Amino acid sequence: MGSSKLVKIPGPTPVVDSIRVQMGREIQAFGDPRFVKDYKELIDDLHEMLGCDGKTFVIAGTGTLAMEMAIANSTKSGDNVLIVSHGFFGDRFIEICERKGLNVDVLKSEWGKTVCLKEIEAKLKEKAYAVITVSHVDTSTGVVADVKAIGDMLKAFPDTLYIVDGVCSTAAQYENLKEMNIDILFTGTQKAFGVCPGLLMLWASQKAMQRREALGTIPEYYVDYYKWLPTMEDPLKYFATPAVNLVWALKESVRLIKEEGGLKARYERHLKSAKALQKALEALGFTLLADKDCRAVTLSNAIYPEGIDDAEFRKSLFAEGIVVAGGLASYAGKLFRIGHMGNVDENDEVVALAAIERALQKVGKLPKAGIGVGTYLEEMAK
């Protein structure tokens, strides 16, 4: 493949030509009526697409900034927060909350598993929590949480805001604020939307906006909902410079999602491809970290067969033109993480699997030539 590399990490994901074209457009002033119209249409489309009855924010920033934005506008010092963590990125909420002076309780699962719904419910009955946070997909483990079941359970706890980290899920795993009783959902452009890093999206329900109003003045500045609301309602109003070309790129991504049939159709595509890819990885001798009943459709964490050196294997893959990510925490050196989300297609997955086969062949660990690609194609043909 020469110098060309297919990026198969869990984000940033590959960017298709039509989105790249939008990123490469000649810049416009953020007050240009053409851009103002595009920005407002994007905000409105995302608002409707995710079933939000409150406010939708599209601003320059990362997923981690969105985490802080969600907490900043929902809590005050001394509040109780329940963090449900399924891995490394679920744990990131801990320091964000502790720095704000919140009282933090954490429910952690064994990596590869999810926290039991009954365990969450029992914890919520112990005290009054201002918020509960759940990562829909944690990229460190490849685990997907049942956010709808948690949302249904939370109807019995109406004073607790439900915050869902959708960084590695939104626009792949199906999500809808109204249907799932989610109060705040956030994500970034670089994962399942298939756009370069640089924009965060955050959806806040009416209930979440009422909480923000009750807080009065908050110490945070850039992430304060109230600083951004005038711009989100009328992008002609200025607070901070928007990422103009990324707004156009995200608008094109939303157009592609609509063309595909919407979020449910997009989820079904991801689900079919993920199951096929995961079966192919198992046929090649890898073990998946996530239990079968809680595997995400956006990435897979493949544990090496005995005798494979992580650094050498990923170096070999890189030479074959494929970039994957390493494991985190105690799984560093024990697995690789491969993303399969966004606007990637069947051809991309075949190319990635063929490269994995060649890398396995180099280290003498390929069970049978073509077994990975063959398994994937057989599953996709069903």
C-alpha positions in Angstrom: 0.0 0.0 0.0 3.0 2.3 -0.1 2.8 5.3 2.1 -1.0 5.2 2.3 -2.4 4.2 5.7 -5.9 3.1 6.5 -6.6 4.4 10.0 -8.4 1.7 12.0 -8.0 3.1 15.5 -11.1 3.9 17.5 -11.0 7.5 16.3 -10.2 9.5 14.4 -11.9 7.4 11.8 -11.4 7.6 8.0 -12.8 10.7 6.3 -14.6 10.2 3.0 -14.1 12.4 0.0 -17.3 14.4 0.2 -16.5 15.4 3.8 -12.9 16.2 2.9 -14.2 18.5 0.1 -16.3 20.4 2.7 -13.3 20.8 5.0 -11.2 22.2 2.1 -13.7 24.9 1.0 -12.6 28.5 0.8 -13.1 30.0 4.3 -16.1 32.3 4.9 -16.5 34.9 7.7 -18.5 33.5 10.6 -21.0 36.3 10.1 -21.4 35.5 6.4 -25.2 34.9 6.0 -24.4 31.7 4.0 -22.4 30.2 6.8 -24.9 31.4 9.4 -27.6 29.5 7.5 -25.5 26.4 7.3 -24.6 26.5 11.0 -28.3 26.9 12.0 -29.4 24.1 9.7 -26.8 21.8 11.2 -27.8 22.5 14.8 -31.5 22.0 14.0 -30.8 18.8 12.1 -28.8 17.3 15.0 -31.5 18.5 17.5 -34.2 16.6 15.6 -32.1 13.6 14.8 -31.3 12.8 18.4 -34.8 13.5 19.8 -33.8 16.5 22.0 -36.6 18.6 23.6 -34.2 21.1 25.1 -31.1 22.6 23.5 -28.4 21.4 21.1 -24.8 22.7 21.2 -22.2 22.4 18.4 -19.0 24.1 19.4 -15.3 23.9 18.9 -13.8 21.4 21.4 -13.1 17.8 22.2 -15.1 15.0 23.8 -13.3 15.6 27.1 -14.4 19.2 27.0 -17.9 18.0 26.5 -17.6 15.8 29.6 -16.7 18.9 31.6 -19.5 20.9 30.0 -22.0 18.3 31.0 -20.8 18.3 34.6 -20.3 22.0 34.9 -23.9 22.8 33.9 -25.5 20.1 36.0 -23.9 20.2 39.4 -22.6 22.5 42.1 -19.9 21.9 44.7 -21.0 19.4 47.3 -23.5 17.5 45.1 -23.5 13.7 44.9 -22.5 12.1 41.6 -22.7 8.4 40.6 -20.2 7.4 38.0 -20.9 4.0 36.2 -17.6 3.1 34.6 -16.9 0.3 32.2 -13.2 1.2 31.6 -10.5 3.9 31.3 -12.7 6.6 29.8 -15.6 6.1 32.3 -13.0 6.7 35.0 -12.1 10.1 33.4 -15.3 11.5 34.9 -13.8 10.9 38.4 -11.2 13.6 38.3 -13.5 16.0 36.4 -16.0 15.7 39.2 -13.5 15.7 42.1 -11.9 18.9 40.8 -15.4 20.6 41.0 -15.7 19.5 44.6 -18.4 16.9 44.0 -18.9 13.8 46.2 -18.1 10.9 43.9 -19.3 7.3 44.1 -18.1 4.9 41.4 -19.5 1.6 40.2 -16.9 -0.2 38.2 -17.2 -3.4 36.2 -14.6 -5.9 35.4 -13.1 -5.0 32.1 -15.1 -6.6 29.3 -18.3 -6.7 31.4 -21.0 -4.2 32.4 -22.2 -3.0 35.7 -25.4 -4.9 36.6 -28.6 -2.8 36.4 -29.7 -3.9 39.9 -26.4 -2.7 41.3 -27.0 0.7 39.8 -30.5 0.8 41.1 -29.5 -0.2 44.6 -26.8 2.5 44.7 -29.3 5.2 43.6 -31.6 4.2 46.5 -28.8 4.9 49.1 -28.8 8.7 48.6 -29.9 11.6 46.4 -27.6 11.9 43.4 -27.5 15.1 41.3 -26.3 13.2 38.3 -25.4 9.7 37.0 -22.8 9.3 34.2 -22.5 6.3 31.9 -20.3 5.9 28.9 -22.4 4.2 26.1 -19.2 2.7 24.7 -15.8 2.6 26.4 -13.0 2.4 23.9 -10.6 0.8 26.4 -12.8 -2.3 26.7 -15.1 -2.4 23.7 -18.1 -2.7 26.0 -21.5 -1.2 25.2 -23.8 -0.2 28.1 -27.6 -0.7 27.9 -28.4 3.0 28.1 -32.1 2.5 27.4 -32.5 0.0 30.3 -30.7 2.4 32.6 -32.8 5.3 31.4 -36.0 3.4 32.0 -34.9 2.5 35.5 -34.0 6.2 36.2 -37.7 7.2 35.7 -38.0 6.2 39.3 -35.3 8.8 40.2 -36.6 12.0 38.6 -34.2 14.3 40.5 -31.1 12.6 39.0 -29.9 13.8 35.7 -28.8 11.1 33.3 -25.6 12.0 31.5 -24.5 9.7 28.6 -21.0 9.8 27.1 -21.6 9.1 23.4 -18.1 9.9 22.2 -17.5 6.4 20.7 -21.2 5.6 20.1 -23.3 8.4 18.7 -24.2 7.9 15.0 -23.4 4.2 15.3 -25.0 2.7 18.4 -28.6 3.9 18.3 -29.4 6.8 20.6 -32.4 9.0 21.2 -32.8 11.3 24.2 -36.6 11.1 24.4 -36.8 7.3 23.8 -34.0 6.5 26.3 -34.8 9.1 29.0 -31.4 10.7 28.5 -30.9 14.2 29.9 -27.5 15.0 28.4 -25.7 13.3 25.6 -22.4 14.4 24.1 -20.0 13.3 21.4 -17.2 14.5 19.1 -16.9 14.7 15.4 -14.0 12.3 15.0 -15.6 8.9 15.8 -18.9 7.6 14.2 -19.6 10.9 12.4 -16.5 10.3 10.3 -15.2 13.9 10.5 -11.8 15.2 11.7 -11.4 16.1 15.4 -12.4 19.5 16.5 -16.1 19.8 17.2 -18.1 18.6 20.2 -21.9 18.1 20.1 -24.0 18.2 23.3 -27.7 17.7 23.6 -29.4 18.9 26.8 -33.0 18.0 27.6 -35.6 20.5 29.0 -34.9 18.9 32.4 -31.2 19.5 32.0 -31.8 23.1 31.1 -34.0 23.6 34.1 -31.2 22.3 36.3 -28.8 24.8 34.6 -31.2 27.6 35.4 -31.5 26.5 39.1 -27.7 26.6 39.5 -27.5 30.4 38.8 -24.0 31.6 38.0 -21.4 28.9 37.6 -17.6 29.2 37.9 -16.9 27.9 34.4 -16.8 30.3 31.4 -16.3 28.6 28.0 -18.5 25.6 28.7 -21.4 27.6 30.3 -24.6 26.8 28.3 -25.7 30.4 28.8 -22.6 31.7 27.0 -23.4 29.6 23.9 -27.2 29.7 23.8 -27.5 33.0 21.9 -25.2 31.6 19.2 -27.0 28.2 19.0 -30.3 30.0 18.6 -29.0 32.6 16.1 -25.4 31.9 14.8 -25.2 35.5 13.7 -24.6 36.3 17.4 -21.0 35.9 18.4 -19.5 34.3 21.5 -16.4 32.5 20.3 -15.1 31.7 16.8 -16.8 28.7 15.3 -14.7 26.1 13.4 -16.2 27.1 10.1 -14.9 24.3 7.8 -15.6 21.6 10.4 -19.2 22.8 10.6 -19.5 22.3 6.9 -17.9 18.9 7.2 -20.3 17.8 10.0 -23.2 19.1 7.9 -22.1 16.8 5.1 -21.8 13.9 7.6 -25.4 14.5 8.7 -26.5 14.5 5.1 -24.8 11.1 4.6 -26.6 9.8 7.6 -29.9 10.9 6.3 -29.1 9.4 2.9 -28.4 6.1 4.6 -31.8 6.1 6.1 -31.2 7.7 9.5 -29.7 6.6 12.8 -31.5 3.3 13.0 -30.4 2.2 9.6 -26.9 3.3 10.3 -26.9 1.2 13.5 -28.1 -1.8 11.6 -25.2 -1.5 9.2 -22.7 -1.1 12.0 -24.2 -4.1 13.8 -24.0 -6.4 10.9 -20.4 -5.4 10.0 -19.2 -5.5 13.6 -20.6 -9.0 14.2 -18.9 -10.2 11.0 -15.6 -8.6 11.8 -15.6 -10.0 15.4 -16.4 -13.5 14.1 -13.5 -13.1 11.7 -11.1 -12.0 14.4 -12.1 -15.1 16.5 -11.5 -17.3 13.5 -8.0 -15.8 13.3 -7.3 -16.9 16.8 -8.0 -13.7 18.7 -10.1 -13.5 21.8 -12.4 -10.5 22.3 -12.2 -8.7 25.6 -15.9 -7.7 25.7 -18.4 -10.4 26.6 -20.5 -11.5 23.6 -23.7 -9.9 25.1 -22.1 -6.4 25.5 -19.9 -5.9 22.5 -19.9 -2.5 20.9 -20.6 -2.1 17.2 -17.9 0.7 16.9 -14.7 -1.1 17.9 -13.3 -4.5 18.9 -10.5 -5.2 21.4 -8.7 -8.3 20.2 -6.5 -10.2 22.8 -3.5 -11.8 21.2 -2.9 -15.5 21.0 0.0 -16.6 23.0 3.4 -15.8 21.5 2.6 -12.5 19.7 4.5 -9.4 20.6 2.2 -6.4 20.5 4.8 -3.8 19.3 6.1 -6.0 16.6 2.6 -7.0 15.4 1.3 -3.5 15.2 4.5 -2.4 13.5 4.0 -5.2 10.9 0.4 -4.0 10.4 1.6 -0.4 9.9 4.0 -1.7 7.2 1.0 -3.4 5.6 -0.8 0.0 5.6 -3.1 -0.5 8.6 -3.0 1.6 11.8 -4.6 0.1 14.9 -4.4 1.1 18.6 -2.8 -0.7 21.5 -4.4 -1.8 24.7 -4.8 0.5 27.8 -4.0 0.0 31.5 -3.5 -3.6 32.4 -4.2 -4.7 28.9 -1.4 -2.7 27.4 0.7 -5.1 25.3 -2.0 -7.8 25.5 -4.4 -6.7 22.8 -5.0 -4.3 19.9 -8.0 -2.1 19.4 -9.6 -1.8 15.9 -12.3 0.7 15.1 -15.1 -0.1 12.7 -17.4 2.9 12.7 -18.4 5.9 10.7 -18.3 5.9 6.9 -16.1 2.8 6.5 -17.4 0.2 4.1 -17.1 -3.5 3.5 -14.0 -3.0 1.3 -12.2 -1.2 4.2 -12.8 -4.1 6.5 -11.6 -6.7 3.9 -8.4 -4.7 3.5 -7.9 -4.5 7.2 -8.5 -8.2 7.7 -6.2 -9.1 4.8 -3.4 -7.0 6.4 -4.0 -8.7 9.8 -3.7 -12.1 8.1 -0.4 -11.1 6.5 0.9 -9.8 9.9 -0.1 -13.1 11.5 1.6 -15.0 8.7 4.9 -13.2 9.4 4.9 -14.3 13.0 3.8 -17.9 12.2 0.4 -17.5 13.8 -2.0 -17.6 10.9 -4.4 -20.6 11.3 -5.3 -20.8 7.6 -4.8 -18.4 4.7 -8.0 -16.4 3.9 -9.9 -17.6 7.0 -10.4 -14.1 8.4 -11.5 -12.4 5.1 -13.5 -15.5 4.2 -15.4 -15.5 7.5 -16.2 -11.8 7.2 -17.5 -12.1 3.7 -19.6 -15.2 4.5 -21.2 -13.3 7.4 -21.8 -10.2 5.4 -23.5 -12.3 2.7 -26.1 -13.6 5.1 
